C-alpha cells in the first residue's frame, strides 16, 4: 500500500542494503510519481501523475511498527518519488521524525533537498548526480534543482558531520552525453559513499566497452580516495556478458567496498 513500509526487491533492494549497510531493510514511498520529470527515470514508465496516499505515511508506518516483532534495521525514502518535492516535504519530514523516535536508521535519495535532522541523527542523505553539466540537467532533469546546488547541500551537511552519499546512476555513455568521469568525481569526492550504475531504456547505452573502462576508473578512484563504493550488479553482469568478461572476472575477486 502506498505510504506503508515494504520490503524492496531486485535493484531497489540492492541499493537500500548497500546504502544502509544492512540486510533487513524496508522502503517507504511517500507518494507515487515525481515532478522532476527526469527523462531517464524508470518511474516515468509507470506513471506520469503524482499520487499521494489517502492516509499520511506517518500514520500507516506507526501502525505497522506497533505490530512488528522485529523493527526494520533501516528504511529507504523513496524509490517511486522524490521525498523532498514540495508536495512530499511535510509527509517526509514527519515520517523521518517518527522513524527517529523509533531509533531506525534512514537513507534518503533526492534531487531536491535534504533533512536537517541528518546532522544529528542517523540519516544517510543522498543525491542523484550523474553529470556536473547544467546543460545535461536542463535536457534530462528539467525540473530538478541545479547540480551545483545539490553538491553544495551535501558538502554543507558533510562538513557538519552528516553521512552523505551520491547515486551515480544512471551514468550516461558518450553517445548520450560526453563528459569526463574524473572531473565529476573530483567535485563529489568528499562524500562517504558512491553507488554507480549504467543507463537503461536507451539503445545508446549498449556500450559494454565504455562501462568496463568507466567502472575500472570509478573503482580505482574511490579506492585511492578512501571512498566506500559499490557498482550495481546489473552493470557488472552487462559488462561480463561481453567479450571483456575474463578481465572483469579477475576484478570481481577484488573487494568492491572500502571501509
PATORTOR-726262 format. One record per residue: z, x, y of N, C-alpha, C, O in turn. Coordinates in steps of 0.02 Angstrom, whole numbers, padded with zeros to 5 digits, always signed. Each point is the difference from the previous one (the first is absolute). Layout:
ZXYZXYZXYZXY ...
# end
This chain:
+00000+00042-00060+00000-00042+00060+00000+00044+00062+00035+00050+00003 -00074-00069+00046-00004+00037+00062+00068+00005+00033+00035-00050+00008 -00016+00111+00012+00064+00010+00032+00056+00019-00047+00055+00017+00023 -00067-00019-00088+00050+00019-00050-00010+00072-00024-00053+00029+00009 +00105-00002-00038-00005+00064-00034-00042-00009-00063+00006-00050-00035 -00047+00099+00021-00039+00000-00062-00010+00072-00023+00007+00046+00040 -00023-00037-00102-00012+00067-00027-00075+00015+00004-00039-00032-00036 +00019+00079+00078-00072+00015+00007-00028+00031-00063+00037+00025-00043 -00102-00025+00038-00034+00028-00058-00056+00047+00023-00018+00002+00058 -00007+00036-00106-00059+00042+00013+00010+00050+00055+00051+00034+00003 -00101-00030+00042+00002+00049+00054+00057-00013+00049+00028+00047+00028 -00011-00110-00019+00056-00016+00044+00065+00026-00029+00042+00027+00037 -00033-00035-00102+00060+00026-00032+00004+00075+00007+00054+00027+00015 -00109+00007-00026-00002+00073+00007+00021+00021+00070+00040+00047+00008 -00066-00080+00043+00018+00017+00068+00074-00012+00012+00034+00045+00027 -00008-00103-00045+00070-00016+00012+00047+00049-00035+00048+00024+00029 -00063-00010-00092+00042+00046-00038-00001+00070+00029+00052+00034+00004 -00111-00012+00017-00006+00068+00025+00034+00008+00068+00033+00050+00013 -00042-00100+00031+00031+00004+00066+00076-00004-00006+00035+00039+00032 -00011-00086-00072+00072-00011-00005+00034+00046-00050+00062+00004-00002 -00102+00031-00038+00026+00048-00050+00047-00033-00050+00053+00027-00015 -00073-00085-00009+00038-00033-00053-00046-00047-00038-00053-00018+00025 +00073-00001-00085-00041-00042-00044+00009-00074+00012-00048-00038+00000 +00111+00017+00010+00015-00071+00005-00010-00025+00071+00048-00013+00036 -00111+00006-00016-00016-00020+00068-00026-00072+00004-00028-00026-00048 +00039-00003+00105-00026-00066+00015-00040+00004+00065+00004+00050+00036 -00041-00102-00022-00035-00006+00064+00010-00070+00027+00020-00045-00037 -00032+00036+00101+00003-00066+00030-00054-00004+00054-00007+00044+00042 -00032-00097-00045-00051-00013+00051+00026-00054+00047+00007-00058-00018 +00007+00079+00080+00027-00048+00048-00054-00047+00026+00015-00048+00035 -00078+00062-00053-00056-00045+00015-00057+00018-00046+00003+00050-00037 -00055-00090+00038-00061+00013-00038-00058+00005+00049-00014-00047+00037 -00019+00105-00036-00053+00010+00048+00023+00044+00058+00059+00013+00008 -00107+00010+00032+00017+00049+00051-00049-00005+00058-00059-00013-00008 +00086+00022+00069-00040-00004+00060-00031+00068+00020-00037+00003+00049 +00053+00050-00086-00029+00065+00017-00075+00002-00012-00037+00038+00033 +00014-00079-00081-00072-00006-00015-00033+00066-00019-00057+00013+00019 +00093+00029-00055-00030+00063-00023-00056-00016-00049+00010-00037-00049 -00068+00065+00060-00059-00018-00040+00005+00027-00071-00035-00025-00044 +00077+00075+00032+00005+00030-00066+00055-00030-00043+00006+00018-00058 +00035-00062+00085+00060-00023-00035-00018-00046-00059-00042-00044+00006 +00076+00056-00062-00010-00043-00059+00021-00071+00015-00027-00047-00029 +00074+00038+00076+00025-00067+00016-00053-00045+00029+00005-00061-00005 -00056+00090+00037-00050-00042+00033-00042-00038-00052-00034-00048+00017 +00036+00069-00080-00037-00034-00052+00039-00060-00026-00026-00040-00039 +00089+00033+00060+00042-00054-00025+00009-00055+00052+00000-00059-00016 +00008+00080+00078+00010-00051+00052-00021+00027+00068+00006+00060+00013 -00029-00103+00029-00017+00018+00069+00049-00030+00050+00000+00019+00059 +00042-00064-00082+00048-00033+00043+00071+00017-00020+00016+00003-00059 +00026+00008+00109+00070+00014-00016+00036-00064-00018-00011-00053+00029 +00055+00059-00079+00039-00057-00023+00073+00022-00005+00015+00049-00033 +00030-00085+00066+00071+00016-00001+00035-00043-00053-00022-00056-00012 +00075+00081-00018+00037-00041-00049+00034-00059+00033+00019+00003+00059 -00012-00057-00096+00032-00060+00028+00075+00010+00011+00029-00032+00044 +00001+00075-00084+00070+00018+00008+00005+00073+00019-00038+00041-00027 +00082-00024+00073+00004+00069+00023+00014+00047-00059+00042-00015-00042 -00076+00072+00039+00010+00047-00054+00073+00021-00009+00022+00010-00057 +00015-00003+00111+00070+00021-00006+00041-00050-00041+00045+00020-00037 -00061-00083+00042+00035-00052-00039-00021+00005-00073+00043-00002-00045 -00107+00007+00033-00025+00005-00068+00028+00061-00036+00022-00003-00057 -00023+00059+00092+00023+00063-00030+00075-00002-00012+00024+00023-00051 +00014-00050+00098+00072-00006-00008+00017-00040-00062+00044+00019-00039 -00078-00075+00029+00012-00041-00059-00018+00036-00065+00035-00007-00050 -00088+00046+00052-00018+00039-00059+00053+00053-00016+00019+00009-00057 +00003+00026+00108+00049+00053-00010+00065-00027-00029+00033+00034-00040 -00014-00094+00061+00061-00030-00027-00004-00010-00075+00050+00002-00035 -00111-00015+00010-00009-00014-00071-00016+00061-00042+00000-00004-00061 -00013+00061+00093-00019+00060-00037+00062+00035-00029+00050+00010+00035 -00054+00008-00098+00053+00038-00032+00001+00071+00027+00053+00029+00014 -00113+00000-00008-00008+00068+00027-00043-00004+00063-00057-00024-00003 +00082+00047+00058-00038-00004+00062-00056+00052+00000+00005+00050-00035 -00059-00062+00072-00056+00047+00002+00022+00069+00024+00046+00007+00042 -00079+00045-00068+00014+00068+00022-00038+00016+00065+00014+00050+00033 -00061-00094-00016-00038+00009+00062-00046-00059+00011-00020-00033-00048 +00004+00020+00110-00046-00055+00018-00053+00026+00048+00016+00034+00049 -00078-00050-00063-00057+00022+00040-00026-00059+00042-00010-00055-00026 +00000+00066+00091-00026-00050+00046-00062+00028+00036+00005+00051+00033 -00062-00082-00040-00023-00053-00044-00070+00020-00023-00033+00040+00033 +00009-00067-00088-00066+00018-00024-00055-00047+00023-00059+00020+00000 +00075-00081+00019-00052-00048+00018+00002-00021+00073-00030-00050+00020 +00067+00089+00020+00001-00011+00072+00029+00061+00033+00029+00043-00034 -00036-00038+00099+00035+00052+00038+00067-00030+00022+00001-00048+00038 +00054+00077-00060+00065-00031+00014+00019-00001+00073+00044-00038+00020 -00076+00080+00022+00019+00004+00070-00051-00031+00047+00000+00015+00060 -00044-00057-00086-00041-00042+00044+00045-00045+00041+00055-00017-00023 -00077-00003+00082+00043-00043+00042+00020-00064-00037+00056-00025+00010 -00101-00002-00051+00016-00062-00037+00053+00012-00054+00035-00047-00021 -00029+00110-00001+00046+00015-00055+00065+00034+00023+00047+00006-00039 -00045+00015+00101+00053+00044+00023+00070-00029-00011+00044+00035-00024 -00034-00098+00041+00067-00029-00007+00019-00005-00073+00055+00020-00020 -00100-00046-00021+00015-00007-00071+00014+00068-00033+00044+00006-00041 -00083+00044+00061+00010+00067-00028+00067+00028+00023+00036+00029-00041 -00020-00037+00104+00062+00029+00027+00062-00028-00033+00045+00038-00018 -00042-00104+00011+00061-00028-00030+00003+00012-00075+00054+00003-00029 -00112+00003-00003-00001+00018-00071+00025+00071-00009+00040+00013-00046 -00061+00033+00088+00024+00069-00004+00076+00002+00009+00035+00035-00036 -00010-00073+00084+00072-00001+00011+00037-00025-00063+00053+00026-00017 -00081-00075-00016+00032-00027-00060-00001+00051-00058+00049+00008-00035 -00106+00025+00027-00005+00051-00053+00048+00058+00014+00028+00028-00046 -00020-00010+00110+00048+00051+00018+00071-00023-00018+00040+00040-00025 -00026-00103+00036+00067-00027-00016+00014+00006-00075+00057+00009-00020 -00110-00015-00020+00007+00007-00073-00006+00073-00022+00003+00015-00060 -00010+00029+00108-00006+00072-00015-00059+00016-00046+00006+00040-00046 -00063-00073+00060-00061+00011-00039-00048+00043+00041-00017-00019+00056 -00006+00075-00082-00049+00042+00036-00064-00038+00014-00021-00042-00040 -00010+00057+00096-00060-00036+00023-00054+00050+00018+00014+00054+00026 -00076-00073-00040-00058+00037+00025-00046-00049+00036-00011-00056-00024 -00015+00076+00081-00047-00042+00037-00065+00037+00010-00002+00062+00003 -00053-00100+00001-00066+00028+00013-00035-00043+00052-00005-00061-00009 -00018+00092+00063-00027-00038+00055-00053+00040+00038-00005+00061-00010 -00033-00094+00052-00041+00032+00050+00021-00023+00070-00033+00015+00050 +00090-00051-00047+00019-00032+00063+00068+00023+00027+00009+00004+00061 +00039+00011-00105+00066+00015+00026+00047+00023-00055-00020+00018-00055 +00085-00020+00073+00052+00023-00046+00065-00034+00018+00005-00035+00050 +00044+00045-00092+00067-00028+00012+00046+00055+00027+00004+00054-00029 +00030-00069+00083+00048+00049+00027+00057+00012-00047+00037+00049+00006 -00027-00095-00054+00053+00008-00049-00010+00062-00043+00047+00026-00030 -00110-00002+00027-00016+00058-00041+00034+00063+00022+00003+00049-00037 +00023-00049+00098+00033+00060+00026+00067+00011-00034+00020+00057-00011 +00015-00112-00005+00068+00007-00026+00008-00029-00070+00054+00005-00030 -00107-00035+00003+00005-00028-00067-00056+00028-00044-00045+00034+00024 +00051-00047-00088-00048+00028-00048-00065-00040+00000-00014-00038-00046 -00025+00047+00099-00066-00033+00005-00053+00055+00005+00003+00044+00043 -00051-00047-00088-00054+00048+00000-00060-00030+00038-00036-00043-00026 +00027+00066+00086-00049-00029+00046-00068+00033-00009-00007+00060+00008 -00042-00101-00026-00067+00026-00012-00052-00029+00046+00005-00057+00023 -00057+00096-00010-00058-00021+00038-00063+00018-00039-00004+00054-00029 -00045-00098+00030-00066+00017-00028-00039+00037+00053-00014-00026+00054 -00004+00088-00069-00040+00041+00046-00050+00038-00043+00018+00047-00036 -00082-00065+00041-00051+00032-00041-00051+00038+00042-00047+00030-00026 +00057-00031+00092-00042+00037+00046+00040+00013+00064+00047-00037+00015 -00066+00088+00022+00031+00013+00064-00046-00017+00058+00012+00018+00058 -00066-00054-00073-00052-00015+00049+00003-00073+00022-00004-00045-00042 +00010+00033+00106+00005-00068+00026-00065-00040-00011+00002-00061-00007 -00058+00096+00005-00063-00035-00014+00001-00028-00070-00028-00054-00013 +00059+00090-00033+00008-00026-00068+00043-00063+00001-00018-00050-00031 +00074+00053+00068+00043-00059+00003-00036-00060+00029+00006-00056-00026 -00044+00066+00078-00036-00055+00032-00050-00032-00047-00014-00060+00004 -00014+00100-00049-00050-00026-00046+00031-00031-00062-00021-00054-00022 +00072+00086-00006+00027-00021-00065+00069-00033+00004+00019-00035-00047 +00017+00045+00102+00067-00030+00008+00004-00032+00069+00044+00019+00039 -00087-00066-00023-00009-00022+00070+00061-00028+00035+00005+00005+00061 +00042-00034-00099+00057-00031+00034+00065+00038-00012+00054-00022+00020 -00058+00079-00052+00059+00041-00012+00017+00040+00062-00042+00008+00045 +00103+00018-00042+00021+00041+00057-00037+00067-00001-00021+00022-00053 +00013+00010+00111-00033+00065+00002+00033+00050-00047+00061-00002-00011 -00100+00047-00016+00024+00047-00050+00054+00046+00030+00050+00013-00032 -00061+00012+00092+00049+00044+00031+00067-00035+00010+00052+00032-00004 -00054-00097+00016+00061-00039+00008+00039-00002-00066+00061+00007-00001 -00097-00017-00054+00033-00001-00065+00033+00067-00015+00057+00003-00023 -00095+00050+00036+00026+00067-00013+00062+00014+00044+00049+00028-00024 -00052-00048+00086+00057+00013+00046+00061-00040-00022+00056+00024+00006 -00067-00086-00029+00056-00040-00025+00035+00035-00058+00061+00005-00002 -00101+00019-00045+00028+00034-00058+00034+00065+00021+00054+00016-00026 -00084+00021+00071+00030+00063+00022+00068-00012+00033+00048+00036-00012 -00045-00088+00054+00063-00016+00034+00054-00019-00051+00057+00023+00006 -00075-00063-00056+00048-00019-00051+00022+00060-00041+00059+00007-00016 -00107+00036+00000+00016+00060-00039+00049+00045+00037+00046+00028-00030 -00057-00020+00094+00045+00042+00041+00070-00028+00001+00049+00038+00006 -00042-00103-00013+00065-00032-00001+00031-00001-00069+00056-00025-00009 -00091+00052-00040+00028+00006-00067-00022-00052-00049+00024-00001-00057 -00071-00043+00076-00024-00052-00046-00050+00029-00050-00034+00050+00015 +00029-00081-00073-00049+00020-00050-00067-00031+00019-00006-00060+00009 -00045+00102-00003-00066-00024+00020-00052+00021-00052+00005+00052-00031 -00055-00095+00023-00053+00016-00048-00066-00030+00024-00001-00043+00044 -00053+00068-00073-00067-00022+00020-00042-00017-00061+00001+00036-00050 -00037-00091+00055-00049-00019-00051-00068+00026+00024-00029-00026+00047 +00005+00077-00081-00067+00028+00014-00049-00034-00048-00039+00032-00036 +00042-00098+00037-00042-00041-00044-00021-00063+00035+00043-00035+00029 -00107+00018-00030-00054+00033-00036-00033+00055+00041-00022-00011+00057 +00020+00071-00085-00029+00056+00036-00076-00003-00004-00027-00006-00055 -00009+00010+00112-00073-00010+00000-00039+00062-00021+00021+00057+00013 -00077-00067-00045-00047+00054-00014-00040+00015+00063+00000-00041+00047 -00035+00098-00044-00041+00015+00059-00055-00051+00013-00022-00009+00057 -00001-00025-00110-00051-00051+00009+00027-00060+00039-00038-00037+00031 +00104+00029-00032+00032-00054+00037+00023+00023+00068-00012-00032+00051 +00045+00091-00050+00023+00028+00064+00011+00075-00009+00038+00021-00044 -00072+00019+00084+00007+00072-00005+00061+00023+00039+00008-00016+00059 +00035+00054-00092+00059+00026+00033+00027+00059-00039-00021+00013-00057 +00068+00023+00087+00030+00058-00032+00070-00018-00024+00042-00019+00040 -00031+00025-00105+00065-00020-00029+00056+00043+00027+00054-00026+00016 -00064+00091-00010+00054+00043+00024+00020-00017+00071+00060+00001+00016 -00108-00018+00026+00016-00020+00069+00046-00060+00000+00048-00003+00039 -00062-00046-00082+00043-00058-00005+00068+00018-00027+00051-00022+00027 -00049+00062-00080+00064+00019-00029+00043+00039+00049+00062-00007+00000 -00093+00048+00041+00038+00038+00050+00036-00046+00049+00052+00018+00027 -00079-00078-00016+00031-00047+00047+00057-00040-00031+00042-00028+00036 -00040+00025-00103+00050-00042-00033+00045+00039-00046+00036-00029-00041 -00036+00095+00046+00036+00040-00049+00076+00001+00010+00035+00036-00035 -00010-00075+00083+00072-00005+00010+00032-00051-00045+00062-00002-00006 -00101-00041-00026+00028-00055-00040+00030+00026-00066-00013+00056-00020 +00053-00100-00012+00033+00018-00061-00044-00008-00062+00010+00034-00051 -00059-00079+00055-00039-00016-00059-00069-00026+00021-00006-00035+00050 -00046+00054-00088-00068-00026+00011-00029-00020-00067+00006+00036-00049 -00036-00095+00047-00035-00023-00060-00074-00006+00017-00019-00024+00053 -00024+00048-00100-00072+00001+00014-00037-00040-00053+00017+00001-00059 -00069-00036+00081-00042-00038-00047-00070-00009+00028-00012+00008+00060 -00034-00024-00105-00070-00005+00019-00017-00065+00034+00038-00048-00002 -00096+00047+00033-00029-00060+00030-00028-00044-00055-00025+00026-00050 +00028-00092+00058-00024-00046-00051-00050-00051+00029-00009-00004+00061 -00021-00034-00105-00044-00056+00019-00061+00021+00041-00025-00039+00041 +00002+00102-00051-00055+00024+00041-00036+00055-00040+00031+00049-00020 -00096-00059+00009-00038+00048-00041-00002+00069+00033-00013+00050-00034 +00024-00047+00100+00001+00065+00034+00060+00043-00021+00002+00060+00014 +00046-00091-00046+00059+00036-00023-00009+00029-00070+00046+00032-00026 -00103-00044-00004-00012+00025-00068-00020+00074+00003-00058+00019-00011 +00108+00022+00026-00012+00072+00010+00057+00040-00031+00044+00024+00036 -00044-00016-00102+00056+00036-00033+00005+00072+00021+00055+00028+00003 -00111+00004+00013+00002+00070+00021+00039+00007+00065+00040+00047+00008 -00050-00093+00039+00037+00002+00063+00074-00010-00013+00042+00036+00027 -00025-00087-00068+00071-00013-00011+00034+00056-00039+00060+00011+00009 -00096+00023-00051+00028+00058-00034+00021+00053+00052+00056+00026-00003 -00101-00011+00049+00016+00049+00052+00056-00024+00045+00045+00038+00018 -00047-00102+00001+00050-00027+00046+00069+00000-00033+00050+00017+00033 -00047-00036-00097+00064-00001-00035+00029+00070-00005+00060+00011+00010 -00102+00037-00027+00024+00069-00006+00026+00025+00067+00053+00032+00004 -00090-00046+00050+00022+00021+00066+00065-00034+00020+00044+00031+00027 -00040-00096-00042+00061-00038+00016+00061+00027-00037+00052+00012+00031 -00059-00002-00096+00056+00024-00040+00021+00070+00023+00060+00014+00008 -00108+00030+00001+00015+00069+00022+00035+00000+00068+00048+00037+00011 -00072-00080+00034+00030-00003+00067+00072-00024-00005+00045+00030+00030 -00034-00084-00067+00068-00028-00005+00048+00050-00032+00057+00006+00021 -00080+00028-00072+00043+00049-00033+00018+00057+00048+00058+00022+00002 -00107+00001+00036+00013+00056+00045+00045-00019+00059+00032+00042+00030 -00030-00108-00014+00042-00024+00055+00064-00035-00025+00037-00027+00041 -00025+00027-00105+00061-00029-00027+00003-00075+00008+00055-00028+00009 -00111-00007-00013-00002-00073+00009-00004-00033-00069-00045+00015-00040 +00091-00060+00026-00006-00039-00062-00064-00041+00003-00016-00028+00052 -00020+00025-00108-00066-00031+00003-00018-00031-00068+00030+00015-00052 -00081-00058+00055-00023-00034-00061-00073-00020+00009-00019-00023+00053 -00021+00032-00105-00069-00023-00002-00004-00059-00047+00024+00004-00056 -00053-00059+00079-00002-00061-00040-00036+00012-00066-00050+00036-00002 +00075-00067-00050-00027+00011-00067-00072-00022-00007-00038+00031-00037 +00018-00084+00073-00070-00022-00006-00047+00050+00033-00058+00006-00020 +00083+00031+00070-00041+00052+00031-00009+00058-00049-00054+00028-00006 +00108-00009-00028-00004+00053-00050-00048-00020-00056-00041+00040-00022 +00047-00102-00001-00044-00023-00054-00073-00001+00022-00045+00017-00038 +00033-00036+00101-00067-00001+00027-00031+00070-00002-00058+00008-00018 +00098+00042+00038-00024+00068+00000-00009+00025-00071-00050+00033-00016 +00097-00048-00027-00002+00024-00069-00058-00030-00039-00023+00029-00049 -00001-00086+00070-00056-00032-00035-00066+00036+00014-00051-00015-00030 +00053+00061+00077-00060+00037+00019-00004+00066-00039+00043+00013-00042 -00092+00027+00056-00010+00064-00032+00053+00051+00018+00003+00055-00028 +00041-00074+00076+00052+00046+00022+00065-00010-00038+00052+00027+00020 -00054-00065-00074+00062-00018-00035+00037+00060-00029+00061-00001-00003 -00097+00053-00018+00034+00057-00030+00047+00034+00049+00057+00016-00016 -00082-00004+00077+00042+00031+00051+00058-00044+00020+00056+00024+00010 -00069-00090-00004+00053-00046+00018+00053-00005-00054+00059-00011+00015 -00079+00018-00078+00049-00001-00054+00048+00059+00007+00060-00007-00011 -00087+00065+00031+00043+00058+00010+00049-00014+00058+00059+00015-00006 -00085-00043+00061+00042-00013+00058+00052-00055-00014+00053+00000+00030 -00070-00045-00076+00047-00055-00015+00063+00026-00034+00052-00032+00003 -00057+00090-00035+00058+00029-00032+00049+00028+00050+00057+00016-00017 -00079-00009+00079+00043+00026+00052+00038-00057+00033-00026-00056+00002 +00088+00068+00022+00039-00055+00032-00033-00024+00063-00021+00039+00042 +00016-00105-00036-00031-00030+00061+00050-00005+00057-00020+00001+00058 +00084-00006-00075+00049-00013+00052+00040+00062+00018+00013+00043-00043 +00005-00038+00105+00044+00054+00023+00066-00031+00020+00001-00046+00041 +00053+00069-00068+00066-00028+00016+00030+00036+00060+00055-00016+00022 
# end
